[in-house]
Amino acid sequence: MANHKKDRLSNYIGNHRIAWFFTLFLIACVGLSFYLSKTNSNESQPNAELPVVSNENNSEGTDSDALYGEKPIPTEDEVLAARQQATAGMSQQQIKRMTEVIKAANLWLEHQYMYNNLFDRLSDPDDLYWNYFHQTGEIQIDWAIDGSIDKDAICKRENLSSEEFYEQYGTPVVTTNRYNADDVISLLSEIDSTVHNENLKAELLYLIDQIEQAKESHSMEIVNEIYKKIHDLDYFLLRYGPIDVAKYVEDDTTVSKYYGTLSFYR
């Protein structure tokens, strides 16, 4: 199944090397580079930070979708009160930095989930997407083959395994990754040191633990939990998705979805 998915992607991109512009923050480490590049930008230009997202491209009924549960969303007043409680004792600079890091991570994961089959790919523990967790610099995330090549026929004729076929006939698809899982853990630990609220500290420590477990186990389900936690932190604590973000998107379904992972509303 994993090889079939690779073939479909490979036939589409042909024999070209792809440079992807997102860098994972957790796998997503690439999202951190977005934050760093935006630190000095003008916050009065929200359209430069928020991509237009539509759920029309989301595959309904997939295994990944089945993992997502929705809860009744907190009201804006509840979120504002929880935010004030969560960020008590922090400086405005510390709050802004934490908000931008979580926002960048959420946007990257959301885009990869909705448009690039993130969880489908990570369901294979050997998929090259897991390189985001372990490597920095130029990393390989897939193989490309010429669309005219019949992989099955060549493997049968030359008695090749799938791995041997790609090594002989494939072209590595690469991207640049600036932060691996260990780098992200260090960043979250640094942010956690600026937080005084015990509930928010617990949320950040949960992410640190889950990222470490995902790196070690290559479990898609753990990355799924990371995504849900970051989604809720962004849209239902540090921002309020149904108001702060909904006006910038074509379909507000995603930004108005709450997965119920935050202790502030229990």
N, C-alpha and C positions, 0 to 999 in steps of 0.2 A: 504493500500500500504506500509506504513512504517513498519507494523508488518510482512508483507511478506518478505521485505528486511531483517529484523532482523532474520527471520527463516532461510533464505538462509545462512546468515553468521553463525548463531548458529549451523546449521547442519554441516557446514564445520569444525568448530573448536571444535565440540564435547563438552565434559565436562571438558575441560581444561581451566585454567586461563591463559590469555595472558599478557605478559609484553611487551609493545611497547616501543622502545627506543627513539622516538621523543617526545620532550616536546614542547608545543605550544608557539609560540611567540605571536600570537595575538589571533588566537585561538590557534593560533599558537604560543602561548606563549612558547611552548616547544622548538621552534627553538632557543630561547635565551640561553638555556643551552648549545647548540652546539657552539654558539659564545663564551660563557664564557670558555668552555673547550678548545677552539682553540686560545685564546688570545695570549698564549706564544708559539704557534706552529711555525714551519718554513714555511714561505710563498713560499718557493721554491719547495713545494710539492703540487701542485694544485690538483693532482688526489685524494689526501686524503680528499679534501673538496668538490669536484664536483662528484656527482653520475652520472653514465651512464644512461641517460634518453632517451627513445624512445617513440614517439607518437603512436606506434603500439598498445599500451595497452590502449590508450585513446578511450573512447566510442564516436564514431562519431554520430552527430545528436541528442544529448541529450538536455534536456531543459537548462542545464548549458552552453553547447556550444553555444546555440542560444543567450546567453547574451553577448558573446564576439564579439567585433568588432575589425577589424584590420585597421591600418592606414599605409601609406607609412613610412618606417623606416627612422629615421635620419641617416645621414652619420656619419662615424667615426669622421671626422673633426668637424661636428656640435656637436657631443656628447662631444668631448674633450674641445671645446670652452665653452659649457654649464657647464661642470664640473668645469672648472677653475673659471667661474663666480659664480657658486653655492657655492663653497667651499672657496671663497676669505675670508681671515681673520681668517681662522681656522688653528689650528696646525695640523701637520701630524698625531699625535696621535689621535686627535679628528676626523679627516677624516677617519682614519683606523677603529676606533671604530664604527662610523656610518655605514661605508661600510659593516663591518662584521655582524652587527646586521640586516641590511636590506637583505644582502645575505642569512643569515641563515633563516630568516623568509620566503623569497621567495622560497628557496629550500624545506622547509617543506610544505608550502602550495601547491607548484607545485607537490610534491610527493603525497600528500593526494588527490589532484584533479585527478591526472592521474591514480593512482592505488587503491585508497580507497574510491572513490565515495563521496568525501567531500561535494560537493554542493547538491548531491542527498540526503545525510543524513541531511544536514542542512535545506533542504526544509521543513522538519518536525520541527516545533518550539518546540516540546517536545522531540526530539531525545536527547539521552544521550550525544552526542558529544558536546552539548551546555554547559556541565559541565566544559569544558575547560575555558569558559569565567568567571565562578563564583567561582571555587574551586581551591585549591592548595593541594599538598600532594597526597595521593592515591585517585584517582577519578574513578568512574564507567563510562565506555563509551559504554557498550553493555551488553546483556545477552547471555549466552551460554546454550544450552539444548542438551541432549543426542540425537544423530541422530536417535535412534530407537523410540523416542517418537512422537506420532501423536498429535500435539497441538490442531488441530481443533476437533478431536474426544474427547479429554479430556475436552476441554472447553464446548463442547456440553453435554457430560455425567455429568459433575460436575457443570454445569451452572456457569462457570468462565469467567470473563472478561480477556482480554489479559494481563492486568497488574497483575491480581490475579494469572493467570497461571505462569507467569515468577517468581513471588515471591515464589510460591510453588515448581516449577519444574526447575527453571533456576539457573545458577551459574553466579554471576556478573563477567564481563570482566573488568579488571581494568588496569590503568597505573598510572605513577607518573607525576604530573603536577606541575612545580615549579613556574609558573607565571600565574596569572589570568589576566583578562582584565584590572583591576585597576593597577596591577603591570606594565603592558605594557604601559599604559597611563603615568605613572610616569616616566618610562624610556624614552619614546619619548619626554616628556616635558624637561627632563634633556638634551637630545641631542639637542633639539630645542634651548636651552639656549646658546649653543656653536656656533650656526649658525648665520651669519650676513646677508646673502643674503635673501631678502624679498620673492622671489619666492620659494626658498627651505623651508623657514620657513612656508610659506603658505601650501606647500605639507605636511609637518609634522603635522601641526595643523589640516589639513583635515583628516589625518589618526587618530589623537586623537579623533576628533569628531565622525568619522565613527565607531571606536571601541566602544565608549560609546553608540552610537545608536544601534549597533548590540547587545551589551550586554542587553540593555533594551528591544529591540523589537524582538529579535531572528529572524531577517530577513536574509534569505540566500542571497537575492539580495544585501544587504549592505556588507556582507562578500565577495561577488563576486567583488564588487567595490574596497574593500580593497586589494584583491588579485591582481587586475589589476594595481592598483597604485603601490604596492610594486614590482610587476614584472617590470614595466617600470622604476622605480627608480633604480632597480638593474641592468637590462640589457641595459638601455639606458640613464643612467646618471653616476652612480657610477662605473659601468663597461660597456663594449660594447659587448653585447652578441654575435653578429655575428663573432667576432674575439677573444675576451678574453675567451669565454666559448665554442663556437662551436667546437673547436679542441678537446674538452674532451668528447663530446657526440656522440652517434651513429646517431642521427637524430637531425639536428639543427633547425627544424621547430619552436619549442617552444622558443628557445633562440634568434631567429631572428624575432619573432613576436612582434610588437609594438601596444599597445592598444590606443595610442594617448591621454594619460591622463596628460602629463606634459606640464606646461605652457611655458617652455623654448623654445619650437619649434612651437609656434602658431604665 
